[in-house]
């Protein structure tokens, strides 16, 4: 009850009350004004976590509209999120009708929501989960949206139907789906000392066991990123003679990278040649000397600042 303040909790030990609801103690039932109207708890009545999950899964309608009020609830729920993005045109209305028909079949194992494209909150959500306006109507399924989010996209260029949405969710539950990863086209050639990564080239470059790879995740509109750019470029230039280090960058607004949590811009991480599973967050000074000192201490393949200086002569 303390965890879910907008739900009224009550209990009874009176036999006629228990009989009225056609149950046997101990039992937990939840009554609500939407959809099923009533649900019976089938988990462990001694488990607070089980009961909390049960209450949270039924406290909202089967399909929740996405807006500024519901966004914290949707992203904080903990279940995978199934989202329909649609405009309020004929095609969008038809997709919504089919989407709503599919929702009861998921047994509330997913949180199901519908978003538009015209409101600022809708547009922020579209940016966050990599949806382009020309894709609408389209369906996404998200896991871990508050951490290292993984996104799945309902494929196919045809109409969204009850059957296609149901099959999409079943494939997700069966582990058959591949994450949907946004990627720019790789550059035709690398210009300058900083290696430009895109979503489709990220893993191959970063996971090279022969290289220590420093990556800046930036946003083109970010003032801090623009301020860092000449410093970062100078660091890359100074280390061009060190064959075991790659200084790279990636536009995190245009490319997705699976398993990397970006909480702000710029985010800078080092994938060491000796341990690709645990990248280090850069926490040194953001000047040339700070980067070189930090890298000299952290990389798997040692390099000498003196040798770097001599190579510049």
N, C-alpha and C positions, 0 to 999 in steps of 0.2 A: 504493500500500500504506500510506503514511503517513496518507492521508486517511480510510481505512476500516479501523480497527484490529480490528474483530471478524470480518474475513474473512481466511482464510489464503491467501497468494499463493505460487505456485511457478512455475518455468519449466523447460523442457527443450529441449535442442538435439539430442537423441538420435533418430535416424531411426525406430527401432522404436516408440518412444513416440508419436511424431507419427503414424505409420501406425496404431497401435492405436486412436487416436481419430478415424480417418478424416478427416484434415484435412491442409492444406498450410501450411507455415510461410511468413510469420509468421501466427499465428492465436491467438485468445484464446477460451477456453471457461471457463464458470463452472458448477460443480456445487454443488447445494444439496439439502437434504432435503425440500423442499416443492414442490407443484404440478408444474411442468414438469421438475424434476429437473436439467436441463442447458440452458444457453443459449449460443449462439455469437455473439460480437461481430462486428458488420458495419460498424463505424465505422472511423475513421482510427486505426491503431495508433500513430501518432506524436502523437496528441492525448491529453494527460493528462485534459483536461476530458471528452472523449467516453468514455474508459474509466471515469472516475469515475461518470458518469451511468449507464453500463451496469451497473456493479457495484451501485450503490445501488438501481437499479430491480429487481434480482433478489434482493437479500439478505433480503428479507422475503417472507412468503406473499402471494398475490394479494389476499387480504382480511385486513386487520390489525384486531384488536380494539383499540378505543380505551380506554386506561387511563393511570394516572400514569406508567407505565414507557414506554409507546409514544408518548405525546403529544409529547415533544420531537423524536422521530424523524419523526413525521407532519408536524408543522408546520415542521420544518427541512429537509424533503426537497427542496422546490423545485418539484415537479410539482403540477398542480391536484389537489385532494383531493375525492373523491366519498364522501360520508358518508350512511349510513343510520342514522337514529335510530329505535329501536324498543323497546317493552316486550317482556318474555318471555311474552306471552300468545299465543293462537292466531293472532291477526291479525299480531302481530309476528314470530312464527316463520314464517308463510307469506311475509311480505315479505322476511325474511332469506333464505329458500330461493331466491326469485326473484332477489334482488339478487346472491347468490353465483353463480347460473347466468349472469348477465350479465357478471360480472367478467372472465372470460378473453377476451372479445371486445374489450377495450380495449387489448390489446397492451402493458400496463404503461406506457402513456402517462399514466395517472392513478394516483394513490395511492388505493386503495379501502379504506375502513374502516367499522366498525360500532360504534355507541355506544348505550348504554342511556339511562335517565333517572333511575335511583335513586341512583347513587353521586354524591358531591360533585363529582368530576371531570366526570361526565356533565352535571350541572346547570350547572357553570361553562361547559362547552362550549355547551350549549343557550343560555345567556344571551349568549355571545360571538357566536354566529351567528344569533341571533334565532329560536329555535325554541320554540314554546309546547307544554306537555305535551299539550294536547288535539289537536295536529296528528299525533301519533304513530300509526302509523309514517309517516315522511316522509323525503325525500331532499334533500340540499343538495350543491351543487358550489361549491367555494371556490377562488379564485385569490389569490395574494399574501397569504396569511393572516397573515404577520408584518409587513406594511406596510399599504398602503391596500387592505384586503381588499375583494374583490367577491364577492357571494354570488348564487347562482342556485338557484331552487326548482323541484323537479319539480311541475308543475301537475296539476290534475285531482283530483277527489274520489274516484275509484275505487281499486281495489286496485293495489298496486305489483306490476308484472309484469316479467319479463325483457325483454319487448319495449318496455315504456314506459321502462325505465331505459336501454336501448340507444338508443332514439330521443332521449331527453333528452341523452345524451352526444354523439350525432351532431349535434344542433341546436347544442350548445355549440361543437363543433369547426367547424361551418359558420358561426358568428357570428350565429345566429338568435335567441339568447336575450336577454331583457332582464334586467338585474340585479334581484334581489329586494330591495326597500327597505321596511323597516318604518317606519310613520308613525302618529302619533297623529292624531286628528281636529283640524283647525284650530280655534282658539278662535272662538266666535261673534262676539266683539268683543275688541279690545285694551284691557286694563285696566292703567292705570299707564304710566309713562314707558318701561319696557323692553319692546321688541317681542318677542312670543313666537312663535318659529318652530317648525314641525314638519317632518318629512321631506318631505312633499308640497309645502310652500311655500318650502323653503329656497332652491332655485335661483332662483326668480323674484325673491325679495327680494334675495338676496346679489348676483346678477348684474346688478342695475339699474345701467346705466352712468352714471346721474345721481347715484348715492349712494355715499358711503363707508359701509361697513357693518362695525361691530365686533360679533363674535359670541362669547358665552361658551358653551362646551360644558360642561355640568354633569351631575352625578349627584345625585339627591335625597338619597342617604345620605351624601354627601361633606361632611365637617366643614369643609374649606377653602372649599367652595362656599357653605356656610351663613354662614361668617364674611364672605365677600366680598359677599354679597347686598345688605346696606344700602349699602355703598360703591358698588357697581355701579348700584344704583337712583338714588343721589344724582348720579352722573355723568350718567345718562340724563336726569334732571330738569333739571340745569344746561344740557344741550345741546338741550332741547326747542325752543328758538327757532332753532336752526341747521337749516335745512331740507334741507341736503345730507348730514346724518349720521343714521344709524340705529344705535341701541344695542340689540342684540338678544341673546336667549339661546335655547338649545335643550337639552332633556333628551336627552343622548346615549345614555342607556340605553333609551329608548323610541322613538327615531327614528334611522334610518340616513341618512347623507349620503355619497354616492359621491365617492371621491377625496380625502377628508379623513382624515388619520391622527391619531387621538386616542390619545395614550400615557398620559394621566393627567388628573385632574380638579382644578380646572377648567383647561381649555385655552381660551385666548382668542386669536382671530385677527382681523385686519383685512383686509377685501377693499376695496382702494382703487378709486375710480371709474375711475382711469386704467389699472389693471392688475388685472383680475379673475383672471388665470391664476396669479398668484403672491401669495397672501395672506401677510401678515406676522404672525409670532408676537409677541404682546405680551410685552415684556420690561422694562416699566417698573415703578415702585413700585405696590403694590396699595393705594393710597389715592386719594382724589378728586383731589388736586393732581397726583399721579403720572400718572393716566389722562389728565387734561386736557393736561398738558405733553406727554405722548407723542403724543396724538392731534393736537395743534396742529402738531407736527413732521412727522407721517407722512401725514396725509390729503391727498388730491389737491385737494379744494376747501378753500382756506384759510378759517379763521375766526379771529376775534380774541377772546382771553380777556377783554379789556376790554368788547367788545360783549356777550359772554355775561353778564358781571357786571351791565351796565346793564339787560339784559333781565329780570334777576331782581328789579330794584327796582320 
